[in-house]
């Protein structure tokens, strides 16, 4: 409410400030605080200072200005690093989505940094978790994180985005902590931090491997779920967001007092200098507050009805959350204030933190209009029209926890998508569980059945064989079933649809023949991923044989189960070399990453087809061949002379031609290199068959015998 003056010459302790930007905006003169709480009756900003004996003193300042549902005010002499929070008073009526409780300290939804975390010991006594049916008289301040005032100035030294085209992009999905927690060439005090990820030991490795972008598991400030903390565990992956503007403080080598913002920026700058883009895995579909009985940490205490979707009965709001995320709540992206928060957050990470794109967790949950999936939803339209966001890399995880949320192939341009159909078919092919070769050929050629009908290209498909969620590549060829007992859920968690194969023995083995087969299968999977049409995504450590000992849901394993082991003694370095070679071929040869869809016809009068599928006998595959269960081996011919797409100045592009031969079967396969008018001689440039080393030369008309479960790539010799 407006100030009522007591006498002339009086000065208000809280200046009016302004209602934008939201959050805490520091300047040398004052810090402006603004928070959206449309139904609140009173809002305070609370500042915290050390009391000199290990505790802290809280000072509350009532925000007297309110406009458009936003409470705001400015305070002089608030230094960067000051810890703060909000308290909001108002109606207590959970049945109507109103949960105002002045005894709850709330994290600023727009906080640029967050200090501390929820204390599971105190939380167990009901300070936070298990919201009572009345306003608690207990003050939650000892266990709620503090927001931090931040000076956002930073010298970027001319940093600018690389803007790699999708067809030139290779993604490496990794975890900030897990990437360097065990890295012996990263200084010990930097391991597991943003600074560690930006260290030359990491950037040089990724650049040498052939990666162009890192996709970071969630780095928004997050907290662990009550069920995990109750059994002494933590959320390692981070899909439990609390602060959509704040880099997670625990990943900072400089502490969580605000310096984590500058450290994150230095990491981005270091990665950019190494030629690596930065993509963030973002979780806007739900928050850490879970269901109605979850913790009140921020959003619920400011605008419970606005932030979360409800199950409605005769259009009357109830206290039952509508949950298609499996996490207790679904963020209501139709609400204007919530939509603004998501868009403001995305723009902040692009403009202020210089990230290059986003992978949206459970994107289908955010595309809803009412209860229905809608490709014209507010969020999709807003991002598509935004002059900043429409030009960054946008990746959807195109499903949620509902039956109608599976959208693979259904997202609008310019969105790319995680293509789980590629994952499943490639896994099945190399364990020889496909019925014919039609399905694998479709995935290798770019999944035209999913992406060609709406003007998109093969590079709207993010191809992957593994991801953070599921088996690692090594475990995929080592285990038939999941081994998740360490998660504390009696092995009930994690999928049973692994499409994995242990090749006869469950778990690790010292049998040299079996181990060689597993490593060969891992190399087959990686080479297929790297050379297929589309954007390859590699899970961190897969290229060197990282194992989780059969755990396919290591979300709560913040330990050596999840961290990359950088030692060479147990590494599958042959798989690394195959991956590196495949990515180098992809980079050096535009014939292996062509922009347009293959048409199966010549690119020049009298020339070869741009693509042809070869029967082991050397002839082209016929319609009858595609679904013949007796055929599992085949060749994929890609013409480089010339490419269909012109170069940047309209010039004709000419490259070498390639044949990729695949044999997933248990028997050796004799294949013929067919005689033709365009390619007369070819050399092996990649092979998982020890009998056909790189550099071996073949003439057309000769036979090549593929070893069982092998892949050989031939390049034209002119």
Order of alpha helices (4+ residues) and beta strands (2+ residues): beta-beta-beta-beta-beta-beta-beta-beta-beta-beta-alpha-beta-beta-alpha-alpha-alpha-beta-beta-alpha-beta-alpha-beta-alpha-beta-beta-alpha-beta-beta-beta-alpha-beta-beta-alpha-alpha-alpha-beta-alpha-alpha-beta-alpha-beta-alpha-beta-beta-beta-beta-beta-beta-beta
